[in-house]
Amino acid sequence: MSVAARWLLDEMAKLWEVHPERISKILLTALKSDPDLHWAIVVGAYLDEHISLAKAAELLGTDQWSLAEEFQQRGIPIRRGSADIEEARAEVAAWKRRAAKTP
């Protein structure tokens, strides 16, 4: 990483502490402009166990079943089960949304 890029990341991290909503908005805008980067970041967070499959699917604009199929095709390991109560709630909500779409 170049020195210029490193200081920019450091400053963004400092600003995150003061203005998380502004930095979040900037980062989300950047991710929308680069779908491959968005995919890589979300999958990386999933592989590092920062987010669940359901959350990864939500962030990628799909459902967890479709994402699980894509992960399987790409050889990405699929974690089953919730790591905590928040993930369990997110999974229940995803199931409810899927059930509501099913005739």
N, C-alpha and C positions, 0 to 999 in steps of 0.2 A: 504494500500500500504506500502510496506517495505521502510525503510529509503534508502536502496540501489537503489531501483527503483525510488524513488522521486528525489534523486540528479541527476540521469541519465536523467530524464525528464527535470529537470531544466537546465542542461548543454546543452541538445539538443535544448531547447528553446533559449538559449543564442546564440548558434551557428547558429540557423536559421536566426538571424539578420545579421550575417556576411556572411554565406554561404548557402543561402536558397536552391540553386540547389543541393548541396551535401546532405543536410538533406532530401530534398524531394526524392532524388534517394534512399537513405537508407530506408526511410519509405515505398516507393512504392515496393521495393524489399521485405520488411517484409510482406506487405499486400499480395503480390503474393504467399508467402509461406503459408499463412493461410487464405483460402477463407472465413471461418466463421467470422474471425475478420474483413476482408475486408467488408463483407456484413453488419456486425453490425455497423461499422464506417460510411459507406455510408448511411444506413437507419437512423442512429442517426443524421447525418448531415441534411438529408431530414426532419426528424421529428422536428428538431430544426430550420427549415426554413433557413438553410445556403445555401442549394442548391435546385434546382427545380427537379421535377420528370424526366425531360429530362436529366439533368446533372447526376442524380443518375443512370439512365439507362445507360448513356454513361460510367460512372465509373465502372458499373457492367458488361459491355460488352453485353448489350441487347438493345432493343428498349423500348420506354416509354409505349407502349401499352401492351407489354408482362409483363413489370414490374408492371404496374397498375393492371393487372389480378392477378399477384402473391401477390401484396399488398392486394388486395381484399380477396383473399383466406386466407391470414394470419391475416386479420382484421386490417391491417395498414391503417389509413385514407389517402385518396388521395386528395391532393390540386389541384385545377384546376385554370388555369390562371397564367399569368406571374406577378412576383413581381416587375420587373423592365425591362428596355429596353434590358439589356444583356440577361435575361432569355427569353424574347420575341424573340430575334434574334436566340437563341439556339433552341427554339421550331420551328421556321420557317426552320432552317437548318435541323432539324430532320424530319420535314414533307417533305422537298425536297428529303432527302435521301430515305425516305420510298416510295415516289412517283416514284423515279428513279428505285426502285426495282420491282415495280408493273408493270406487262406486259400490 
